[in-house]
């Protein structure tokens, strides 16, 4: 039984024509964005800056979907919409826990992919 894959490079391979060098650049850019997403989301939540939390969730959504994390992308969209209405605030930490879990796995998978690229 294969273990669950969190990422997929299919979309990126399609838009880059499968060029390893360009794929690497996209992965590196994603890794550079991660501290902003991880730290920023938690910081906005702990400081009750829900508008900024939603804006950053929106920005992170685009990045994670590029790497095939569809489910996480939709979760971030849900979070964004909830923050706009200040709805169900007690659920926001659950979204960040999910984000942290999936991103942790995604980082490992993408580091493995980087090793395979020429």
DSSP file (Angstrom, degrees, kcal/mol; ACC not computed):
  #  RESIDUE AA STRUCTURE BP1 BP2  ACC     N-H-->O    O-->H-N    N-H-->O    O-->H-N    TCO  KAPPA ALPHA  PHI   PSI    X-CA   Y-CA   Z-CA
    1    1 A X              0   0    0      0, 0.0     2,-0.2     0, 0.0     0, 0.0   0.000 360.0 360.0 360.0 128.7    0.0    0.0    0.0
    2    2 A X        -     0   0    0      1,-0.1     2,-0.1     3,-0.0     3,-0.1  -0.553 360.0-115.0 -84.2 148.8    1.4    3.4   -1.0
    3    3 A X        -     0   0    0     -2,-0.2    -1,-0.1     1,-0.1     0, 0.0  -0.468  43.9 -82.8 -81.4 157.0    1.4    6.2    1.5
    4    4 A X        -     0   0    0     -2,-0.1     2,-0.5     1,-0.1    -1,-0.1  -0.276  38.2-141.5 -61.0 134.4   -0.6    9.3    0.8
    5    5 A X        -     0   0    0      1,-0.1    -1,-0.1    -3,-0.1   101,-0.1  -0.843  13.8-171.9 -95.7 133.8    0.9   11.9   -1.5
    6    6 A X        +     0   0    0     -2,-0.5     2,-0.3    99,-0.1    -1,-0.1   0.720  66.8  46.9 -95.4 -25.7    0.2   15.4   -0.5
    7    7 A X        -     0   0    0     98,-0.1     2,-0.3    62,-0.1    61,-0.2  -0.762  57.1-167.3-117.5 161.8    1.7   17.2   -3.5
    8    8 A X        -     0   0    0     59,-2.4     4,-0.3    -2,-0.3     3,-0.3  -0.967  10.9-165.8-145.6 131.8    1.5   16.8   -7.2
    9    9 A X     >  +     0   0    0     -2,-0.3     4,-3.2     1,-0.2     5,-0.3   0.291  62.4 107.3 -97.3  10.0    3.8   18.4   -9.8
   10   10 A X  H  > S+     0   0    0      1,-0.2     4,-2.1     2,-0.2    -1,-0.2   0.923  80.4  45.5 -54.9 -49.7    1.5   17.6  -12.7
   11   11 A X  H  > S+     0   0    0     -3,-0.3     4,-2.4     1,-0.2    -1,-0.2   0.936 115.6  46.7 -60.7 -47.2    0.3   21.2  -13.2
   12   12 A X  H  > S+     0   0    0     54,-0.4     4,-2.0    -4,-0.3     6,-0.4   0.895 110.8  52.0 -64.0 -39.8    3.8   22.6  -12.9
   13   13 A X  H  X>S+     0   0    0     -4,-3.2     5,-1.5     1,-0.2     4,-0.7   0.885 110.0  51.1 -62.6 -36.9    5.2   20.0  -15.3
   14   14 A X  H ><5S+     0   0    0     -4,-2.1     3,-0.6    -5,-0.3    -2,-0.2   0.941 114.1  41.0 -65.3 -48.0    2.5   21.0  -17.7
   15   15 A X  H 3<5S+     0   0    0     -4,-2.4    -1,-0.2     1,-0.2    -2,-0.2   0.722 120.1  44.1 -77.7 -19.0    3.2   24.7  -17.6
   16   16 A X  H ><5S-     0   0    0     -4,-2.0     3,-1.1    -5,-0.2    -1,-0.2   0.435 107.9-119.2-100.9  -0.1    7.0   24.4  -17.6
   17   17 A X  T <<5 -     0   0    0     -4,-0.7    -3,-0.2    -3,-0.6    -4,-0.1   0.743  66.9 -67.7  67.2  21.2    7.1   21.7  -20.3
   18   18 A X  T 3 <S+     0   0    0     -5,-1.5     2,-0.6    -6,-0.4    -1,-0.2   0.659  84.0 164.2  73.7  16.4    8.7   19.4  -17.7
   19   19 A X    <>  -     0   0    0     -3,-1.1     4,-2.5    -6,-0.2    -1,-0.2  -0.564  30.4-152.2 -71.2 115.1   11.9   21.5  -17.6
   20   20 A X  H  > S+     0   0    0     -2,-0.6     4,-2.7     1,-0.2     5,-0.2   0.882  92.1  54.2 -55.4 -42.8   13.7   20.4  -14.4
   21   21 A X  H  > S+     0   0    0      1,-0.2     4,-1.8     2,-0.2    -1,-0.2   0.901 111.2  44.3 -62.5 -41.9   15.4   23.8  -13.9
   22   22 A X  H  > S+     0   0    0     -3,-0.2     4,-2.2     2,-0.2    -1,-0.2   0.900 111.6  53.6 -70.5 -40.7   12.2   25.7  -14.0
   23   23 A X  H  X S+     0   0    0     -4,-2.5     4,-2.4     1,-0.2    -2,-0.2   0.931 107.7  51.7 -57.5 -45.4   10.5   23.2  -11.7
   24   24 A X  H  X S+     0   0    0     -4,-2.7     4,-2.9     1,-0.2    -1,-0.2   0.918 107.4  52.7 -56.8 -44.8   13.3   23.6   -9.2
   25   25 A X  H  X S+     0   0    0     -4,-1.8     4,-2.6     1,-0.2    -1,-0.2   0.908 109.0  49.2 -60.1 -42.6   12.8   27.4   -9.3
   26   26 A X  H  X S+     0   0    0     -4,-2.2     4,-2.2     2,-0.2    -1,-0.2   0.920 112.2  48.1 -62.3 -43.5    9.1   27.0   -8.6
   27   27 A X  H  X S+     0   0    0     -4,-2.4     4,-2.6     2,-0.2    -2,-0.2   0.914 111.6  49.9 -64.5 -42.5    9.9   24.7   -5.6
   28   28 A X  H  X S+     0   0    0     -4,-2.9     4,-2.2     1,-0.2    -1,-0.2   0.918 110.0  50.6 -62.2 -43.5   12.5   27.1   -4.3
   29   29 A X  H  X S+     0   0    0     -4,-2.6     4,-1.4     2,-0.2    -1,-0.2   0.905 110.1  50.6 -60.5 -40.4   10.1   30.0   -4.5
   30   30 A X  H  X S+     0   0    0     -4,-2.2     4,-1.5     1,-0.2     3,-0.5   0.937 109.1  50.3 -62.7 -46.6    7.5   28.0   -2.6
   31   31 A X  H  X S+     0   0    0     -4,-2.6     4,-0.6     1,-0.2    -1,-0.2   0.866 108.6  53.6 -59.3 -35.8   10.0   27.1    0.1
   32   32 A X  H  < S+     0   0    0     -4,-2.2     4,-0.4     1,-0.2    -1,-0.2   0.808 109.3  48.7 -69.5 -28.4   10.9   30.9    0.4
   33   33 A X  H >X S+     0   0    0     -4,-1.4     4,-2.0    -3,-0.5     3,-0.5   0.759  91.5  81.8 -79.5 -25.7    7.2   31.7    0.9
   34   34 A X  H 3X S+     0   0    0     -4,-1.5     4,-3.4     1,-0.2     5,-0.3   0.857  86.2  52.8 -55.4 -44.4    6.6   29.1    3.6
   35   35 A X  H 3X>S+     0   0    0     -4,-0.6     4,-2.5     1,-0.2     5,-0.6   0.919 109.9  50.4 -58.9 -39.4    8.0   31.1    6.5
   36   36 A X  H <>5S+     0   0    0     -3,-0.5     4,-1.8    -4,-0.4     5,-0.3   0.933 116.0  42.1 -61.1 -44.9    5.7   34.0    5.6
   37   37 A X  H  X5S+     0   0    0     -4,-2.0     4,-2.4     3,-0.2     5,-0.3   0.963 119.5  41.6 -66.9 -51.8    2.7   31.6    5.4
   38   38 A X  H  X5S+     0   0    0     -4,-3.4     4,-1.5     2,-0.2     5,-0.2   0.957 124.3  35.0 -64.0 -52.6    3.4   29.6    8.5
   39   39 A X  H  X5S+     0   0    0     -4,-2.5     4,-2.7    -5,-0.3     5,-0.2   0.924 119.1  51.1 -68.4 -43.9    4.5   32.4   10.8
   40   40 A X  H  X<S+     0   0    0     -4,-1.8     4,-3.0    -5,-0.6     5,-0.3   0.911 108.0  50.1 -62.8 -45.8    2.1   34.9    9.4
   41   41 A X  H  X S+     0   0    0     -4,-2.4     4,-2.1    -5,-0.3    -1,-0.2   0.938 115.7  42.8 -59.7 -46.9   -1.0   32.8    9.7
   42   42 A X  H  X S+     0   0    0     -4,-1.5     4,-2.7    -5,-0.3    -1,-0.2   0.889 114.5  50.7 -67.7 -38.5   -0.3   31.9   13.3
   43   43 A X  H  X S+     0   0    0     -4,-2.7     4,-1.9     2,-0.2     6,-0.2   0.935 111.0  47.8 -65.0 -46.4    0.7   35.5   14.2
   44   44 A X  H  <>S+     0   0    0     -4,-3.0     5,-3.0     1,-0.2    -1,-0.2   0.903 113.9  48.6 -61.2 -40.9   -2.5   36.9   12.7
   45   45 A X  H ><5S+     0   0    0     -4,-2.1     3,-1.7    -5,-0.3    -2,-0.2   0.952 111.5  47.2 -65.0 -48.5   -4.6   34.4   14.5
   46   46 A X  H 3<5S+     0   0    0     -4,-2.7    -1,-0.2     1,-0.3    -2,-0.2   0.796 115.4  46.5 -67.3 -25.2   -2.9   34.9   17.9
   47   47 A X  T 3<5S-     0   0    0     -4,-1.9    -1,-0.3    -5,-0.2    -2,-0.2   0.308 112.1-121.1 -95.9   9.1   -3.2   38.7   17.5
   48   48 A X  T < 5 +     0   0    0     -3,-1.7     2,-1.3     1,-0.2    -3,-0.2   0.819  61.5 148.8  56.2  34.4   -6.9   38.4   16.4
   49   49 A X     >< +     0   0    0     -5,-3.0     4,-2.1    -6,-0.2    -1,-0.2  -0.664  12.8 165.1 -95.2  78.3   -6.1   40.1   13.1
   50   50 A X  H  >  +     0   0    0     -2,-1.3     4,-2.4     1,-0.2    -1,-0.2   0.831  67.5  56.1 -71.1 -34.2   -8.7   38.1   11.2
   51   51 A X  H  > S+     0   0    0      2,-0.2     4,-2.1     1,-0.2    -1,-0.2   0.949 112.6  43.0 -61.4 -47.5   -8.8   40.3    8.1
   52   52 A X  H  > S+     0   0    0      1,-0.2     4,-2.6     2,-0.2     5,-0.2   0.859 110.6  57.0 -66.3 -35.8   -5.0   39.8    7.6
   53   53 A X  H  X S+     0   0    0     -4,-2.1     4,-2.3     1,-0.2    -1,-0.2   0.935 109.1  45.8 -59.0 -46.5   -5.4   36.1    8.4
   54   54 A X  H  X S+     0   0    0     -4,-2.4     4,-2.0     2,-0.2    -2,-0.2   0.881 111.6  51.6 -64.7 -39.5   -8.0   35.8    5.6
   55   55 A X  H  X S+     0   0    0     -4,-2.1     4,-1.9     2,-0.2    -1,-0.2   0.909 112.6  45.2 -65.5 -41.4   -5.8   37.7    3.1
   56   56 A X  H  X S+     0   0    0     -4,-2.6     4,-2.8     2,-0.2     5,-0.2   0.868 109.7  55.2 -71.3 -35.5   -2.8   35.5    3.9
   57   57 A X  H  X S+     0   0    0     -4,-2.3     4,-2.2    -5,-0.2    -1,-0.2   0.900 107.8  51.1 -60.6 -39.8   -4.9   32.4    3.6
   58   58 A X  H  X S+     0   0    0     -4,-2.0     4,-1.4     2,-0.2    -2,-0.2   0.922 111.4  46.6 -62.6 -45.1   -5.9   33.6    0.1
   59   59 A X  H  X S+     0   0    0     -4,-1.9     4,-1.3     1,-0.2    -2,-0.2   0.912 113.4  48.3 -64.2 -43.4   -2.3   34.1   -0.9
   60   60 A X  H  X S+     0   0    0     -4,-2.8     4,-2.8     1,-0.2     5,-0.3   0.853 103.2  63.9 -65.6 -34.8   -1.3   30.7    0.5
   61   61 A X  H  X S+     0   0    0     -4,-2.2     4,-2.3     1,-0.2     5,-0.2   0.919 100.8  50.0 -56.5 -46.4   -4.2   29.0   -1.3
   62   62 A X  H  X S+     0   0    0     -4,-1.4     4,-1.5     1,-0.2    -1,-0.2   0.918 112.9  47.0 -60.1 -43.7   -2.8   30.0   -4.7
   63   63 A X  H  X S+     0   0    0     -4,-1.3     4,-1.0     1,-0.2    -2,-0.2   0.931 112.6  47.0 -65.8 -46.6    0.6   28.6   -3.8
   64   64 A X  H  <>S+     0   0    0     -4,-2.8     5,-2.4     1,-0.2     3,-0.4   0.871 110.4  53.1 -67.5 -34.0   -0.6   25.3   -2.4
   65   65 A X  H ><5S+     0   0    0     -4,-2.3     3,-1.9    -5,-0.3    -1,-0.2   0.853 100.6  61.4 -69.1 -32.2   -2.9   24.6   -5.3
   66   66 A X  H 3<5S+     0   0    0     -4,-1.5   -54,-0.4     1,-0.3    -1,-0.2   0.834 105.3  49.2 -59.1 -31.8   -0.1   25.1   -7.7
   67   67 A X  T 3<5S-     0   0    0     -4,-1.0   -59,-2.4    -3,-0.4    -1,-0.3   0.103 126.4-100.1 -98.5  21.0    1.6   22.2   -6.0
   68   68 A X  T < 5S+     0   0    0     -3,-1.9     2,-1.6   -61,-0.2     3,-0.3   0.592  79.1 136.0  79.2  11.3   -1.5   20.0   -6.2
   69   69 A X     >< +     0   0    0     -5,-2.4     4,-2.3     1,-0.2    -1,-0.2  -0.488  19.5 156.9 -91.2  67.8   -2.7   20.4   -2.6
   70   70 A X  H  >  +     0   0    0     -2,-1.6     4,-2.4     1,-0.2     5,-0.2   0.915  67.0  51.0 -59.9 -49.0   -6.3   20.9   -3.7
   71   71 A X  H  > S+     0   0    0     -3,-0.3     4,-1.9     1,-0.2    -1,-0.2   0.917 112.6  46.1 -59.6 -45.0   -7.9   19.9   -0.5
   72   72 A X  H  > S+     0   0    0      1,-0.2     4,-2.5     2,-0.2    -1,-0.2   0.891 109.4  56.5 -65.1 -38.1   -5.8   22.3    1.5
   73   73 A X  H  X S+     0   0    0     -4,-2.3     4,-1.9     1,-0.2    -2,-0.2   0.916 108.1  46.5 -58.1 -44.3   -6.4   25.0   -1.0
   74   74 A X  H  X S+     0   0    0     -4,-2.4     4,-2.4     2,-0.2    -1,-0.2   0.862 110.2  53.7 -68.5 -34.3  -10.2   24.6   -0.5
   75   75 A X  H  X S+     0   0    0     -4,-1.9     4,-2.5    -5,-0.2    -2,-0.2   0.913 108.9  49.0 -63.6 -41.9   -9.7   24.7    3.3
   76   76 A X  H  X S+     0   0    0     -4,-2.5     4,-2.6     2,-0.2    -2,-0.2   0.871 109.3  52.6 -65.9 -35.9   -7.8   27.9    3.0
   77   77 A X  H  X S+     0   0    0     -4,-1.9     4,-2.6     2,-0.2    -2,-0.2   0.921 108.9  50.1 -63.7 -43.8  -10.6   29.3    0.8
   78   78 A X  H  X S+     0   0    0     -4,-2.4     4,-2.6     2,-0.2    -2,-0.2   0.934 111.2  48.8 -57.7 -46.8  -13.1   28.4    3.5
   79   79 A X  H  X S+     0   0    0     -4,-2.5     4,-2.6     1,-0.2    -2,-0.2   0.927 109.8  52.0 -59.9 -45.4  -11.0   30.1    6.1
   80   80 A X  H  X S+     0   0    0     -4,-2.6     4,-1.6     1,-0.2    -1,-0.2   0.934 111.3  46.4 -57.0 -47.6  -10.7   33.2    4.0
   81   81 A X  H  X S+     0   0    0     -4,-2.6     4,-1.0     1,-0.2    -1,-0.2   0.887 111.8  51.4 -64.5 -39.0  -14.5   33.4    3.5
   82   82 A X  H  X>S+     0   0    0     -4,-2.6     5,-2.7     1,-0.2     4,-0.6   0.893 108.0  52.1 -65.2 -38.8  -15.1   32.8    7.2
   83   83 A X  H  <5S+     0   0    0     -4,-2.6     3,-0.4     1,-0.2    -1,-0.2   0.842 102.7  59.3 -68.1 -30.7  -12.7   35.6    8.2
   84   84 A X  H  <5S+     0   0    0     -4,-1.6    -1,-0.2     1,-0.2    -2,-0.2   0.828 117.8  31.3 -65.2 -30.3  -14.4   38.0    5.9
   85   85 A X  H  <5S-     0   0    0     -4,-1.0    -1,-0.2    -3,-0.5    -2,-0.2   0.370 106.3-123.6-105.1   1.8  -17.7   37.5    7.8
   86   86 A X  T  <5 +     0   0    0     -4,-0.6     3,-0.4    -3,-0.4     2,-0.3   0.904  57.7 163.0  51.0  44.2  -15.9   36.9   11.2
   87   87 A X      < -     0   0    0     -5,-2.7    -1,-0.2     1,-0.2     4,-0.1  -0.711  52.9  -5.3 -95.8 139.5  -17.8   33.6   11.2
   88   88 A X    >   +     0   0    0     -2,-0.3     3,-2.3     1,-0.1     4,-0.4   0.854  69.3 175.9  52.7  46.0  -17.0   30.6   13.4
   89   89 A X  G >  S+     0   0    0     -3,-0.4     3,-1.4     1,-0.3     4,-0.4   0.795  71.1  67.3 -56.7 -32.0  -13.9   32.1   14.8
   90   90 A X  G 3  S+     0   0    0      1,-0.3     3,-0.3     2,-0.1    -1,-0.3   0.722  95.4  57.8 -62.4 -19.7  -13.4   29.1   17.1
   91   91 A X  G X> S+     0   0    0     -3,-2.3     4,-1.4     1,-0.2     3,-0.8   0.632  80.2  88.4 -86.4 -13.1  -12.7   27.0   14.1
   92   92 A X  H <> S+     0   0    0     -3,-1.4     4,-1.8    -4,-0.4     3,-0.4   0.884  83.3  55.1 -56.6 -43.2   -9.7   29.1   12.8
   93   93 A X  H 3> S+     0   0    0     -4,-0.4     4,-2.2    -3,-0.3    -1,-0.3   0.862 103.5  57.0 -59.5 -32.5   -7.1   27.2   14.8
   94   94 A X  H <> S+     0   0    0     -3,-0.8     4,-2.2    -4,-0.3    -1,-0.2   0.890 104.6  51.7 -64.0 -38.6   -8.3   23.9   13.3
   95   95 A X  H  X S+     0   0    0     -4,-1.4     4,-2.4    -3,-0.4    -1,-0.2   0.903 110.6  48.2 -63.5 -40.3   -7.6   25.3    9.8
   96   96 A X  H  X S+     0   0    0     -4,-1.8     4,-2.9     2,-0.2    -2,-0.2   0.867 108.9  53.3 -70.4 -34.8   -4.1   26.3   10.8
   97   97 A X  H  X S+     0   0    0     -4,-2.2     4,-2.4     2,-0.2    -2,-0.2   0.928 110.7  47.1 -62.6 -44.2   -3.4   22.8   12.3
   98   98 A X  H  X S+     0   0    0     -4,-2.2     4,-2.6     2,-0.2     5,-0.3   0.922 112.0  50.9 -61.3 -45.1   -4.5   21.3    9.0
   99   99 A X  H  X S+     0   0    0     -4,-2.4     4,-2.8     1,-0.2     5,-0.3   0.942 110.9  48.1 -57.8 -49.5   -2.3   23.7    7.2
  100  100 A X  H  X S+     0   0    0     -4,-2.9     4,-2.1     1,-0.2    -1,-0.2   0.906 112.9  48.5 -59.5 -43.4    0.7   22.9    9.4
  101  101 A X  H  X S+     0   0    0     -4,-2.4     4,-1.7     2,-0.2    -2,-0.2   0.955 115.9  41.3 -63.0 -52.0    0.2   19.1    9.0
  102  102 A X  H  X S+     0   0    0     -4,-2.6     4,-2.8     1,-0.2    -2,-0.2   0.908 114.5  51.5 -66.2 -42.3   -0.1   19.1    5.2
  103  103 A X  H  X S+     0   0    0     -4,-2.8     4,-2.8    -5,-0.3    -1,-0.2   0.879 105.9  56.3 -64.2 -37.0    2.7   21.7    4.7
  104  104 A X  H  X S+     0   0    0     -4,-2.1     4,-1.5    -5,-0.3    -1,-0.2   0.933 112.5  41.2 -58.4 -46.3    5.0   19.6    6.8
  105  105 A X  H  X S+     0   0    0     -4,-1.7     4,-2.4     1,-0.2    -2,-0.2   0.907 113.6  53.8 -66.6 -42.2    4.4   16.5    4.6
  106  106 A X  H  X S+     0   0    0     -4,-2.8     4,-2.9     1,-0.2     5,-0.2   0.900 104.6  54.5 -61.7 -41.3    4.5   18.7    1.4
  107  107 A X  H  X S+     0   0    0     -4,-2.8     4,-2.2     1,-0.2    -1,-0.2   0.926 109.6  47.4 -58.4 -44.7    7.9   20.1    2.4
  108  108 A X  H  X S+     0   0    0     -4,-1.5     4,-2.0     2,-0.2    -2,-0.2   0.931 113.2  48.0 -62.6 -45.7    9.4   16.6    2.7
  109  109 A X  H  X S+     0   0    0     -4,-2.4     4,-2.2     1,-0.2    -2,-0.2   0.913 112.6  48.3 -62.5 -42.6    7.9   15.5   -0.6
  110  110 A X  H  X S+     0   0    0     -4,-2.9     4,-2.3     1,-0.2    -1,-0.2   0.843 108.3  53.9 -70.7 -32.1    9.2   18.5   -2.4
  111  111 A X  H  X S+     0   0    0     -4,-2.2     4,-1.4    -5,-0.2    -1,-0.2   0.897 109.5  49.1 -65.6 -38.6   12.7   18.1   -0.9
  112  112 A X  H  X S+     0   0    0     -4,-2.0     4,-1.1     2,-0.2    -2,-0.2   0.911 110.3  50.9 -63.9 -42.4   12.7   14.6   -2.3
  113  113 A X  H >X S+     0   0    0     -4,-2.2     4,-1.5     1,-0.2     3,-0.6   0.906 104.9  57.0 -61.7 -41.7   11.5   15.8   -5.7
  114  114 A X  H 3< S+     0   0    0     -4,-2.3     3,-0.2     1,-0.3    -1,-0.2   0.884 103.4  54.1 -58.0 -38.6   14.3   18.4   -5.7
  115  115 A X  H 3< S+     0   0    0     -4,-1.4    -1,-0.3     1,-0.2    -2,-0.2   0.820 108.1  50.2 -65.0 -30.9   16.9   15.6   -5.3
  116  116 A X  H << S+     0   0    0     -4,-1.1    -1,-0.2    -3,-0.6    -2,-0.2   0.758  91.9  92.3 -79.4 -26.0   15.4   13.8   -8.3
  117  117 A X     <        0   0    0     -4,-1.5   -96,-0.0    -3,-0.2     0, 0.0  -0.445 360.0 360.0 -74.7 143.5   15.6   16.9  -10.6
  118  118 A X              0   0    0     -2,-0.1    -1,-0.1     0, 0.0   -97,-0.1   0.465 360.0 360.0 -78.2 360.0   18.7   17.3  -12.6
